[in-house]
Each structure stands twice: as C-alpha cells, then as structure tokens.
C-alpha cells in the first residue's frame, strides 16, 4: 500500500483550516441543543429543524480552540452566537436561521369563541414553530380550556388564545365552603363578579349580609380567602 507524507507546511495549513472550520460545527451543535431543549420543555415531539449558518464576513485562523457563547437565542429565525479566538483575541458574531417544526395541537374543526375544548375538538399536526411555549404537545392537551377567539380548522391552539372556563358567574348562587382541621362549614352566597379557578372574587354571604373576598375552588363554589 502506498504511503504519502505531507510536508510540515501542508500539515500546518490543515491544522489551521480545521481550527477555522471548528466554529461552524460547534455553533450548529449548540443551536441544535438549545432548540431541542426548548421543544422538550414545551412537551412537543416529532420535531425537525433545518439550520442555516451565516458566518461573519472574515473569519481568521485560530491557533487555539474556539470559544462559543449564545448571545441572543430567543427567536429560532435569528439566533446569534459569539465566537472568540483566545489566541488572538478576535471576536465575531454568527447568525443561525432555524426552520423548526413539530407536532402540535390544532383545531379539529371550526371553533367559536367561548367554546370549551373537548377531546373531539383537538387534532394533531406538524406545524412550523416560532415560540414552543405558546403551543401544546400530546403530553398536555388543552382540554377544558375556553377559547378567547374563533379558530379555523387546522389552526394551532395557542396559550394566549385560551383561558380557564368560568366556574362562577356574577349574580349566581355559590356555596361558601370553609374547611379547617377536617371540619367543613357551608353557607349560601351570591357572586359579585365572574370567577375562574383560583381567582379571588367578592361574594356576599346571604346569611350575614356581609361581603367577603373568596377564592374560586370549583363550579359554583368558593372558599374564604385566608
């Protein structure tokens, strides 16, 4: 088998070229890891990402390993990384444009504002992802949530478009339930405002006539605020 020996100058050139190419691979790796982490935190699966790397206009050789730091990675469409060559002190910015998609919850049919989501209202489809935390994955479908606005079939369900359903309506009869040390006392009341799970509303005690602050705990039920 024939052997080829490169002169020292050629070996040095190859070493420098490998150092110069190193930021690309390191930045792609960091970007991919950050994207995967955010998708995982949002509970999204069947994800895919295509990365386009935009290097600085001039990238010098570096005699030492590159140091890479994420500078601004809030938007997948424009993630900025800073590259630093410790040997020379050179610094430069790399931009990564990521096209990301994943399987998310979408409207299975045309939905009206005010509807409460049921299992048959939710479907699953691959969609482009800009902000993972706004969307829903299979692990936590938004069942029982109420729509703030209408949605066409196939549109992704976003957190800002949903709200907890009303459990108490203004002027409606409610039970005021006080619990302590295994003892439960219930009196009748009247809600002075609408309320959702966990919200604090004003309730009039029909026995005493007093108005108290109470936390919505269940449909037509409140607990006196601690």
Backbone as CSV, one residue per row, in Angstrom:
resi,resn,N_x,N_y,N_z,CA_x,CA_y,CA_z,C_x,C_y,C_z
1,UNK,0.858,-1.184,0.000,0.000,0.000,0.000,0.895,1.235,0.000
2,UNK,0.597,2.162,-0.878,1.413,3.365,-0.985,1.146,4.294,0.182
3,UNK,2.196,4.964,0.647,2.078,5.921,1.736,2.449,7.298,1.233
4,UNK,1.735,8.293,1.705,2.003,9.663,1.298,2.336,10.477,2.539
5,UNK,3.400,11.229,2.461,3.823,12.067,3.577,3.704,13.524,3.179
6,UNK,2.935,14.286,3.943,2.771,15.701,3.652,3.890,16.493,4.301
7,UNK,4.377,17.514,3.636,5.392,18.368,4.243,4.820,19.116,5.440
8,UNK,5.710,19.607,6.293,5.298,20.290,7.524,4.389,21.474,7.242
9,UNK,4.674,22.218,6.181,3.860,23.394,5.854,2.425,22.996,5.533
10,UNK,2.280,21.866,4.827,0.935,21.403,4.477,0.178,20.944,5.716
11,UNK,0.892,20.258,6.624,0.254,19.827,7.867,-0.222,21.024,8.681
12,UNK,0.597,22.082,8.730,0.222,23.285,9.462,-1.011,23.929,8.841
13,UNK,-1.066,23.943,7.511,-2.221,24.530,6.827,-3.495,23.759,7.138
14,UNK,-3.382,22.418,7.173,-4.548,21.603,7.505,-5.009,21.860,8.934
15,UNK,-4.061,21.997,9.850,-4.407,22.262,11.245,-5.129,23.591,11.376
16,UNK,-4.610,24.614,10.664,-5.248,25.925,10.721,-6.646,25.874,10.122
17,UNK,-6.797,25.126,9.033,-8.105,25.014,8.390,-9.107,24.352,9.323
18,UNK,-8.644,23.325,10.073,-9.555,22.646,10.994,-9.980,23.573,12.113
19,UNK,-9.030,24.435,12.596,-9.400,25.404,13.622,-10.431,26.384,13.081
20,UNK,-10.236,26.844,11.819,-11.148,27.819,11.242,-12.535,27.230,11.042
21,UNK,-12.592,25.927,10.740,-13.883,25.295,10.489,-14.596,24.929,11.779
22,UNK,-13.861,24.864,12.879,-14.430,24.403,14.139,-15.637,25.206,14.607
23,UNK,-15.668,26.551,14.479,-16.828,27.290,14.987,-18.135,26.843,14.346
24,UNK,-18.120,26.523,13.052,-19.349,26.121,12.372,-19.992,24.923,13.064
25,UNK,-19.205,23.874,13.266,-19.743,22.660,13.873,-20.177,22.910,15.311
26,UNK,-19.378,23.668,16.048,-19.703,23.940,17.449,-20.989,24.756,17.570
27,UNK,-21.147,25.739,16.687,-22.334,26.595,16.741,-23.576,25.811,16.334
28,UNK,-23.463,24.995,15.300,-24.599,24.160,14.899,-25.011,23.229,16.041
29,UNK,-24.014,22.678,16.724,-24.302,21.769,17.836,-25.017,22.504,18.964
30,UNK,-24.525,23.693,19.313,-25.166,24.471,20.377,-26.589,24.866,19.993
31,UNK,-26.761,25.320,18.747,-28.091,25.732,18.295,-29.063,24.553,18.328
32,UNK,-28.614,23.401,17.850,-29.474,22.210,17.850,-29.854,21.808,19.263
33,UNK,-28.894,21.894,20.180,-29.164,21.519,21.569,-30.167,22.479,22.216
34,UNK,-30.016,23.779,21.963,-30.937,24.760,22.537,-32.349,24.591,21.980
35,UNK,-32.444,24.329,20.684,-33.760,24.119,20.066,-34.426,22.883,20.658
36,UNK,-33.670,21.786,20.750,-34.223,20.544,21.302,-34.674,20.735,22.747
37,UNK,-33.914,21.504,23.523,-34.268,21.743,24.924,-35.582,22.506,25.038
38,UNK,-35.745,23.551,24.232,-36.974,24.346,24.306,-38.186,23.551,23.833
39,UNK,-38.009,22.726,22.818,-39.118,21.891,22.349,-39.501,20.861,23.411
40,UNK,-38.490,20.291,24.063,-38.750,19.302,25.106,-39.475,19.937,26.290
41,UNK,-39.042,21.130,26.696,-39.684,21.825,27.813,-41.146,22.138,27.504
42,UNK,-41.449,22.365,26.223,-42.825,22.658,25.821,-43.641,21.389,25.595
43,UNK,-42.989,20.218,25.686,-43.697,18.958,25.506,-44.023,18.640,24.063
44,UNK,-43.254,19.194,23.115,-43.515,18.965,21.696,-42.649,17.825,21.176
45,UNK,-43.241,16.967,20.341,-42.493,15.839,19.801,-42.545,15.838,18.273
46,UNK,-41.929,14.803,17.683,-41.809,14.674,16.226,-41.272,15.973,15.619
47,UNK,-40.209,16.472,16.220,-39.650,17.756,15.804,-38.596,17.580,14.720
48,UNK,-38.434,18.618,13.910,-37.397,18.661,12.883,-36.892,20.091,12.784
49,UNK,-35.609,20.235,12.459,-35.024,21.575,12.348,-34.008,21.606,11.215
50,UNK,-34.073,22.650,10.423,-33.082,22.904,9.381,-32.357,24.197,9.736
51,UNK,-31.025,24.129,9.781,-30.225,25.268,10.209,-29.463,25.878,9.039
52,UNK,-29.503,27.200,8.969,-28.682,27.946,8.017,-27.723,28.814,8.816
53,UNK,-26.430,28.627,8.592,-25.409,29.343,9.355,-24.857,30.493,8.528
54,UNK,-24.887,31.696,9.100,-24.353,32.887,8.436,-23.129,33.360,9.216
55,UNK,-21.917,33.085,8.708,-20.697,33.469,9.425,-20.372,34.942,9.212
56,UNK,-19.447,35.487,9.986,-19.004,36.866,9.741,-18.287,36.953,8.396
57,UNK,-18.116,38.175,7.897,-17.516,38.352,6.573,-16.107,37.786,6.498
58,UNK,-15.348,37.961,7.551,-13.985,37.424,7.570,-13.795,36.608,8.833
59,UNK,-13.254,35.410,8.660,-13.028,34.517,9.792,-11.559,34.118,9.801
60,UNK,-10.787,34.624,10.745,-9.356,34.324,10.754,-9.077,32.910,11.246
61,UNK,-7.865,32.437,10.958,-7.412,31.189,11.556,-7.220,31.410,13.052
62,UNK,-7.374,30.341,13.799,-7.205,30.442,15.249,-6.289,29.319,15.709
63,UNK,-5.234,29.678,16.430,-4.254,28.693,16.883,-4.704,27.948,18.133
64,UNK,-5.852,28.328,18.685,-6.372,27.655,19.878,-7.828,27.287,19.637
65,UNK,-8.390,26.403,20.456,-9.808,26.043,20.278,-10.713,27.262,20.425
66,UNK,-11.727,27.319,19.588,-12.669,28.430,19.632,-13.544,28.343,20.880
67,UNK,-13.943,29.505,21.385,-14.916,29.589,22.469,-16.208,30.156,21.895
68,UNK,-17.323,29.461,22.149,-18.615,29.852,21.585,-19.586,30.167,22.716
69,UNK,-20.307,31.272,22.570,-21.293,31.665,23.579,-22.579,32.105,22.890
70,UNK,-23.709,31.618,23.396,-25.008,32.045,22.875,-25.276,33.471,23.339
71,UNK,-25.509,34.383,22.387,-25.718,35.791,22.722,-27.200,36.156,22.759
72,UNK,-27.950,35.739,21.756,-29.386,36.029,21.694,-30.051,34.894,20.925
73,UNK,-30.728,34.017,21.641,-31.323,32.838,21.000,-32.831,32.781,21.245
74,UNK,-33.439,33.939,21.467,-34.875,33.962,21.753,-35.704,33.545,20.549
75,UNK,-35.308,33.955,19.351,-36.076,33.647,18.142,-35.342,32.602,17.315
76,UNK,-36.030,31.511,16.975,-35.417,30.480,16.140,-34.982,31.046,14.788
77,UNK,-35.704,32.031,14.288,-35.411,32.565,12.958,-34.126,33.385,12.918
78,UNK,-33.632,33.791,14.101,-32.385,34.561,14.141,-31.707,34.362,15.493
79,UNK,-30.880,33.339,15.563,-30.135,33.037,16.781,-28.704,33.548,16.605
80,UNK,-28.227,34.326,17.563,-26.894,34.924,17.439,-25.933,34.290,18.443
81,UNK,-24.773,33.890,17.932,-23.719,33.293,18.748,-22.435,34.106,18.589
82,UNK,-21.696,34.249,19.682,-20.418,34.955,19.655,-19.283,33.936,19.661
83,UNK,-18.358,34.088,18.708,-17.179,33.224,18.633,-15.959,34.025,19.068
84,UNK,-15.123,33.403,19.887,-13.931,34.071,20.406,-12.713,33.182,20.191
85,UNK,-11.651,33.765,19.631,-10.375,33.059,19.485,-9.447,33.539,20.599
86,UNK,-9.239,32.745,21.643,-8.393,33.186,22.761,-6.965,33.516,22.342
87,UNK,-6.456,32.836,21.318,-5.060,33.041,20.916,-4.820,34.442,20.368
88,UNK,-5.791,34.978,19.637,-5.599,36.290,19.011,-6.488,37.377,19.603
89,UNK,-7.525,36.975,20.355,-8.459,37.952,20.896,-9.551,38.347,19.921
90,UNK,-9.590,37.697,18.752,-10.608,38.036,17.750,-11.984,37.569,18.218
91,UNK,-12.982,38.408,17.970,-14.369,38.063,18.279,-15.244,38.354,17.074
92,UNK,-16.264,37.543,16.895,-17.187,37.761,15.790,-18.521,37.095,16.051
93,UNK,-19.534,37.541,15.330,-20.891,37.031,15.521,-21.292,36.107,14.382
94,UNK,-21.915,34.995,14.734,-22.510,34.065,13.778,-24.027,34.113,13.959
95,UNK,-24.750,34.087,12.857,-26.212,34.055,12.900,-26.685,32.685,12.423
96,UNK,-27.597,32.096,13.177,-28.213,30.830,12.780,-29.694,31.085,12.527
97,UNK,-30.133,30.768,11.321,-31.562,30.836,10.989,-32.098,29.410,10.995
98,UNK,-33.018,29.143,11.903,-33.541,27.785,12.070,-35.000,27.714,11.639
99,UNK,-35.298,26.763,10.761,-36.680,26.460,10.387,-37.084,25.218,11.176
100,UNK,-37.960,25.403,12.164,-38.297,24.340,13.108,-39.764,23.953,12.953
101,UNK,-40.036,22.667,13.036,-41.419,22.185,13.007,-41.581,21.087,14.052
102,UNK,-42.826,20.858,14.482,-43.116,19.809,15.460,-44.610,19.500,15.410
103,UNK,-44.981,18.403,16.058,-46.398,18.032,16.135,-47.051,18.798,17.278
104,UNK,-48.140,19.503,16.965,-48.802,20.338,17.967,-50.314,20.133,17.905
105,UNK,-50.994,20.621,18.935,-52.454,20.570,18.976,-53.030,21.613,18.030
106,UNK,-53.992,21.197,17.197,-54.674,22.109,16.277,-56.184,21.915,16.421
107,UNK,-56.928,22.875,15.912,-58.392,22.778,15.950,-58.852,21.687,14.985
108,UNK,-59.633,20.742,15.479,-60.117,19.641,14.641,-61.264,20.084,13.739
109,UNK,-61.861,21.213,14.077,-62.974,21.762,13.299,-63.011,23.259,13.539
110,UNK,-63.918,23.940,12.895,-64.081,25.367,13.160,-64.630,25.544,14.573
111,UNK,-63.943,26.354,15.362,-64.322,26.544,16.765,-64.723,27.994,17.001
112,UNK,-65.761,28.183,17.801,-66.255,29.526,18.096,-65.662,30.045,19.403
113,UNK,-65.589,31.355,19.510,-65.129,31.975,20.756,-66.063,31.572,21.888
114,UNK,-65.497,31.255,23.039,-66.296,30.870,24.193,-66.493,29.377,24.338
115,UNK,-66.166,28.598,23.297,-66.313,27.143,23.404,-65.266,26.570,24.352
116,UNK,-65.658,25.527,25.061,-64.738,24.807,25.934,-64.246,23.567,25.197
117,UNK,-62.944,23.392,25.159,-62.353,22.332,24.343,-62.622,20.947,24.918
118,UNK,-63.094,20.056,24.033,-63.316,18.653,24.354,-62.353,17.808,23.520
119,UNK,-62.184,16.530,23.841,-61.240,15.697,23.079,-61.497,15.712,21.581
120,UNK,-62.760,15.731,21.169,-63.069,15.705,19.734,-62.779,17.034,19.037
121,UNK,-62.481,18.080,19.808,-62.172,19.388,19.220,-60.691,19.549,18.882
122,UNK,-59.869,18.609,19.357,-58.415,18.745,19.228,-57.857,17.671,18.303
123,UNK,-57.039,18.097,17.350,-56.336,17.181,16.456,-54.845,17.465,16.580
124,UNK,-54.020,16.680,15.870,-52.569,16.825,15.965,-51.971,16.887,14.571
125,UNK,-51.077,17.848,14.358,-50.481,18.025,13.033,-49.120,18.693,13.171
126,UNK,-48.283,18.494,12.160,-46.970,19.145,12.139,-47.135,20.578,11.657
127,UNK,-46.562,21.507,12.412,-46.658,22.923,12.080,-45.312,23.609,12.330
128,UNK,-45.043,24.714,11.616,-43.830,25.496,11.906,-43.885,26.033,13.331
129,UNK,-42.732,26.087,13.977,-42.651,26.511,15.372,-41.804,27.771,15.478
130,UNK,-42.383,28.819,16.047,-41.620,30.035,16.333,-41.385,30.163,17.835
131,UNK,-42.442,29.941,18.622,-42.341,30.032,20.079,-42.960,28.775,20.690
132,UNK,-42.145,27.784,21.039,-42.675,26.500,21.527,-43.580,26.617,22.742
133,UNK,-43.257,27.526,23.666,-44.014,27.623,24.912,-45.463,28.050,24.687
134,UNK,-45.783,28.588,23.501,-47.141,29.034,23.206,-48.035,27.883,22.757
135,UNK,-47.432,26.726,22.431,-48.169,25.629,21.816,-48.331,24.455,22.779
136,UNK,-49.120,23.468,22.356,-49.424,22.320,23.201,-48.986,21.029,22.520
137,UNK,-48.348,20.148,23.300,-47.981,18.832,22.813,-48.930,17.780,23.347
138,UNK,-48.722,16.539,22.911,-49.618,15.447,23.304,-49.616,15.191,24.810
139,UNK,-48.504,15.515,25.468,-48.409,15.236,26.904,-49.386,16.078,27.720
140,UNK,-49.769,17.246,27.209,-50.656,18.137,27.971,-51.616,18.859,27.031
141,UNK,-52.596,18.149,26.467,-53.560,18.805,25.580,-54.408,19.809,26.359
142,UNK,-54.859,20.878,25.699,-55.561,21.958,26.410,-57.047,21.684,26.627
143,UNK,-57.383,20.479,27.044,-58.793,20.132,27.249,-59.357,20.896,28.442
144,UNK,-60.619,21.314,28.310,-61.266,22.056,29.380,-61.006,23.544,29.334
145,UNK,-60.098,23.982,28.453,-59.829,25.408,28.313,-60.883,26.054,27.416
146,UNK,-61.071,27.348,27.595,-62.096,28.078,26.853,-61.440,29.016,25.847
147,UNK,-61.983,29.064,24.641,-61.414,29.882,23.572,-61.769,31.355,23.758
148,UNK,-60.757,32.206,23.633,-60.990,33.647,23.661,-61.483,34.151,22.307
149,UNK,-61.055,33.469,21.222,-61.423,33.894,19.872,-61.676,32.669,19.009
150,UNK,-62.335,32.875,17.876,-62.667,31.769,16.979,-61.413,31.251,16.275
151,UNK,-61.440,29.963,15.920,-60.333,29.337,15.206,-60.869,28.537,14.031
152,UNK,-60.143,28.585,12.914,-60.485,27.754,11.767,-59.904,26.361,11.971
153,UNK,-60.480,25.379,11.300,-59.968,24.012,11.395,-58.508,23.973,10.951
154,UNK,-57.679,23.286,11.734,-56.267,23.154,11.392,-55.369,24.205,12.004
155,UNK,-55.948,25.264,12.572,-55.114,26.292,13.203,-54.548,25.778,14.524
156,UNK,-53.275,26.090,14.810,-52.696,25.676,16.095,-53.421,26.332,17.269
157,UNK,-53.532,25.598,18.352,-54.103,26.129,19.588,-52.975,26.767,20.390
158,UNK,-53.102,28.058,20.668,-52.056,28.800,21.372,-52.557,29.219,22.755
159,UNK,-51.625,29.270,23.682,-51.994,29.573,25.068,-52.667,30.934,25.198
160,UNK,-52.201,31.918,24.446,-52.779,33.258,24.575,-54.209,33.322,24.045
161,UNK,-54.631,32.301,23.272,-55.992,32.273,22.746,-56.956,31.542,23.678
162,UNK,-56.434,31.003,24.780,-57.248,30.188,25.674,-57.271,30.778,27.078
163,UNK,-58.282,30.405,27.813,-58.392,30.813,29.207,-59.155,29.739,29.971
164,UNK,-58.987,29.745,31.272,-59.742,28.803,32.095,-61.230,29.135,31.993
165,UNK,-62.099,28.136,32.008,-63.543,28.405,31.893,-64.084,29.088,33.142
166,UNK,-65.177,29.820,32.968,-65.840,30.444,34.113,-66.471,29.364,34.986
167,UNK,-66.150,29.395,36.267,-66.761,28.462,37.213,-67.849,29.134,38.041
168,UNK,-67.748,30.459,38.128,-68.733,31.229,38.900,-69.154,32.423,38.054
169,UNK,-70.456,32.691,38.003,-70.960,33.828,37.242,-71.523,34.897,38.173
170,UNK,-71.312,36.131,37.768,-71.792,37.260,38.571,-73.302,37.153,38.801
171,UNK,-73.707,37.313,40.047,-75.119,37.227,40.403,-75.599,35.815,40.653
172,UNK,-74.718,34.837,40.395,-75.110,33.446,40.575,-74.963,32.981,42.012
173,UNK,-75.722,31.950,42.343,-75.650,31.370,43.683,-74.382,30.532,43.808
174,UNK,-73.699,30.658,44.937,-72.489,29.874,45.192,-72.541,29.305,46.605
175,UNK,-71.740,28.280,46.800,-71.551,27.733,48.144,-70.251,28.303,48.691
176,UNK,-70.301,28.876,49.872,-69.097,29.348,50.556,-68.685,28.242,51.515
177,UNK,-67.550,27.606,51.217,-67.121,26.436,51.985,-65.844,26.769,52.748
178,UNK,-65.920,26.664,54.066,-64.748,26.879,54.923,-64.312,25.529,55.483
179,UNK,-63.029,25.195,55.285,-62.500,23.910,55.757,-61.311,24.159,56.681
180,UNK,-61.310,23.471,57.812,-60.189,23.578,58.743,-60.193,22.381,59.682
181,UNK,-59.025,21.731,59.775,-58.839,20.598,60.688,-59.916,19.526,60.496
182,UNK,-60.251,19.255,59.245,-61.219,18.208,58.950,-62.665,18.614,59.129
183,UNK,-62.896,19.863,59.522,-64.266,20.355,59.711,-64.638,21.229,58.516
184,UNK,-65.831,21.040,57.996,-66.300,21.801,56.835,-67.612,22.498,57.174
185,UNK,-67.650,23.801,56.901,-68.859,24.598,57.125,-69.250,25.245,55.805
186,UNK,-70.527,25.109,55.440,-71.003,25.643,54.166,-72.166,26.603,54.397
187,UNK,-72.085,27.765,53.741,-73.192,28.722,53.768,-73.464,29.171,52.338
188,UNK,-74.630,29.743,52.131,-75.007,30.201,50.791,-74.480,31.611,50.544
189,UNK,-74.137,31.862,49.284,-73.637,33.179,48.931,-74.048,33.570,47.526
190,UNK,-73.736,34.809,47.173,-74.021,35.324,45.834,-72.754,35.972,45.289
191,UNK,-72.318,35.526,44.105,-71.095,36.057,43.497,-71.322,37.484,43.019
192,UNK,-70.377,38.362,43.322,-70.457,39.754,42.893,-69.737,39.983,41.562
193,UNK,-69.031,38.944,41.069,-68.342,39.041,39.780,-68.098,37.638,39.246
194,UNK,-67.740,37.566,37.959,-67.375,36.283,37.366,-66.060,35.804,37.976
195,UNK,-65.848,34.486,37.957,-64.601,33.965,38.501,-64.178,32.663,37.845
196,UNK,-62.853,32.510,37.677,-62.266,31.278,37.159,-61.475,30.591,38.268
197,UNK,-61.061,29.366,38.015,-60.350,28.582,39.014,-59.200,29.381,39.624
198,UNK,-59.214,29.480,40.970,-58.129,30.140,41.679,-58.238,31.645,41.793
199,UNK,-59.168,32.269,41.078,-59.298,33.726,41.150,-59.976,34.155,42.451
200,UNK,-59.622,35.352,42.904,-60.239,35.933,44.095,-61.365,36.865,43.653
201,UNK,-62.571,36.631,44.161,-63.719,37.465,43.809,-64.437,37.904,45.090
202,UNK,-65.353,38.853,44.947,-66.173,39.300,46.069,-67.464,38.479,46.086
203,UNK,-67.823,38.002,47.273,-69.014,37.168,47.440,-69.807,37.685,48.643
204,UNK,-71.123,37.777,48.477,-71.972,38.216,49.590,-72.523,36.998,50.314
205,UNK,-72.262,36.955,51.616,-72.792,35.897,52.472,-74.278,36.178,52.700
206,UNK,-75.144,35.280,52.225,-76.581,35.528,52.309,-77.114,35.399,53.730
207,UNK,-76.392,34.711,54.600,-76.836,34.587,55.994,-76.544,35.855,56.787
208,UNK,-75.318,36.391,56.618,-74.917,37.557,57.413,-75.084,38.872,56.664
209,UNK,-75.179,38.794,55.335,-75.268,40.007,54.530,-73.922,40.647,54.258
210,UNK,-72.846,40.087,54.824,-71.520,40.655,54.633,-70.918,40.196,53.300
211,UNK,-70.080,41.066,52.735,-69.365,40.724,51.508,-67.924,40.390,51.860
212,UNK,-67.458,39.248,51.369,-66.106,38.786,51.692,-65.324,38.531,50.405
213,UNK,-64.008,38.419,50.556,-63.152,38.003,49.448,-63.017,36.486,49.519
214,UNK,-63.229,35.821,48.388,-63.182,34.360,48.381,-62.491,33.869,47.113
215,UNK,-61.882,32.707,47.221,-61.166,32.091,46.098,-62.065,31.058,45.425
216,UNK,-62.162,31.126,44.098,-62.969,30.158,43.350,-62.277,28.800,43.404
217,UNK,-62.994,27.780,43.881,-62.396,26.463,44.081,-63.016,25.374,43.216
218,UNK,-64.251,25.578,42.753,-64.959,24.574,41.953,-66.166,25.265,41.317
219,UNK,-66.859,24.592,40.407,-68.054,25.213,39.839,-69.046,25.619,40.928
220,UNK,-69.401,26.905,40.939,-70.363,27.467,41.896,-69.939,27.244,43.345
221,UNK,-68.615,27.242,43.576,-68.106,27.055,44.938,-66.901,27.955,45.160
222,UNK,-66.847,28.556,46.356,-65.717,29.408,46.721,-65.275,29.074,48.139
223,UNK,-64.043,29.480,48.450,-63.514,29.324,49.799,-63.095,30.691,50.312
224,UNK,-63.404,31.018,51.570,-62.970,32.314,52.112,-61.461,32.475,51.949
225,UNK,-61.053,33.661,51.543,-59.624,33.917,51.373,-58.934,33.898,52.723
226,UNK,-57.757,33.247,52.765,-57.014,33.158,54.031,-56.556,34.540,54.481
